[in-house]
Amino acid sequence: MDTIASVNQFKKDIKACWQAQLETVCQWHETLPETITAPGLMGLVLAQHLCNFKLWHVEDRARMLHVDGEVIAGCKREIDGLNQQRNDFIEQIDAEIIARVDTFLPADAAHRYNTETLGSVLDRLSILSLKIFHMREQTLRDDVDENHRVSCGKKLATLEEQHHDLASSALELVDDYAQGIKRPKVYFQFKMYNDPRLNPALYGKGK
């Protein structure tokens, strides 16, 4: 496959990923999958998206009133675990993206890097897809007044615009890679709070 064809196919695959995010948000509110079976980049993106989906709803539960502290503590532990998985998947997505970009990245590409990786962009698009779904729900409620629906309709339009802008920027970044203007790179989060070797409260210093 020549360079132009490789770039176009990669951009097509990136578009398919964020389209799948938008579609699965709707599907998963009906039936939530236990695991993601899709291969390659799509599989990683949807697995990461599933973490965000679960996080959204655990965060909602964590804000319930009139529940005991054990429920909130359970939510907190679940949130920590999902956040760790979410960040691990972003790193895996970036590694997969680099492998794809290497097929068309010019050998003399500049050592310039974007302020966020394509994996992080796909994470933000995942969260935007969740916001779009839930804000659209607010515009359809029949237990609120018209002002509420109108207000949420305006917010929905803003969210959709933001999704479009971010998606367009992602494709422009791919073009920067193809032209050798920038290079992709994996940025590791090294989250410390879940690691008993790195969190003082877990390895004994916080006792």
C-alpha positions, -999 to 999 in steps of 0.1 A, spaced: 0 0 0 15 34 -10 18 63 14 -13 82 3 -34 50 5 -20 42 40 -28 77 53 -63 76 38 -70 42 53 -57 53 87 -79 83 87 -109 62 76 -102 38 106 -99 68 130 -133 81 118 -148 46 122 -136 46 158 -153 78 169 -185 68 149 -185 35 168 -182 55 201 -213 75 192 -232 43 182 -223 21 211 -233 47 237 -269 42 225 -265 4 222 -249 0 256 -277 17 274 -299 -12 262 -273 -41 266 -239 -36 281 -212 -60 268 -190 -78 293 -160 -77 270 -150 -62 237 -141 -87 210 -132 -64 181 -95 -67 170 -68 -40 165 -73 -3 170 -111 -5 170 -110 -31 198 -87 -10 220 -108 22 214 -140 4 223 -125 -12 254 -114 22 265 -148 36 256 -164 9 278 -143 21 307 -155 57 302 -191 44 299 -189 25 332 -171 55 348 -199 79 338 -225 58 355 -205 50 386 -198 87 390 -235 93 389 -241 67 417 -213 82 438 -233 114 440 -265 97 453 -279 113 485 -291 94 515 -268 64 511 -243 51 536 -206 57 534 -199 21 524 -218 26 491 -198 58 483 -165 40 493 -174 11 469 -180 36 442 -147 53 449 -128 20 446 -146 12 414 -138 47 400 -101 42 408 -99 9 391 -117 21 360 -96 52 358 -65 30 359 -79 8 331 -89 39 311 -54 53 312 -38 20 304 -59 17 273 -50 52 262 -13 41 262 -21 9 243 -41 29 218 -12 53 213 12 24 208 -11 9 182 -14 43 165 24 47 164 27 13 147 2 24 120 18 59 116 53 44 112 41 30 79 38 65 64 59 87 87 87 103 68 122 92 79 132 128 84 101 138 103 106 167 127 111 159 164 80 180 173 51 166 193 15 176 198 3 187 232 -20 156 233 -18 123 216 -43 108 193 -51 83 221 -60 112 243 -81 127 216 -101 95 212 -106 95 249 -120 130 248 -142 120 219 -155 91 239 -164 114 268 -181 138 244 -202 110 229 -214 103 264 -222 139 271 -240 142 238 -262 111 245 -271 123 280 -277 159 270 -300 147 242 -319 127 268 -325 160 287 -341 176 256 -366 147 255 -378 147 291 -415 153 297 -411 159 334 -394 193 331 -404 227 317 -397 240 282 -369 263 295 -350 232 307 -354 215 273 -344 246 254 -314 252 276 -302 216 272 -308 218 234 -283 247 232 -258 228 252 -263 198 230 -255 219 199 -223 231 216 -213 196 225 -219 184 189 -198 213 176 -170 205 200 -171 169 188 -169 180 152 -140 204 159 -120 178 179 -126 151 153 -114 174 125 -83 183 146 -75 146 149 -75 142 112 -53 173 108 -28 158 132 -26 127 110 -18 149 81 9 166 101 24 131 107 22 122 70 39 155 61 67 150 87 57 181 106 52 162 139 59 127 153 36 106 175 47 95 209 33 75 238 31 94 270 29 73 301 7 83 330 24 63 357 -6 66 380 8 62 416 -23 60 438 -33 24 428 2 10 431 10 -3 466 47 2 459 43 39 452 13 51 473 26 59 509 -9 53 523 -6 17 509 30 8 516 29 19 552 40 55 554 5 68 557 -4 46 587 
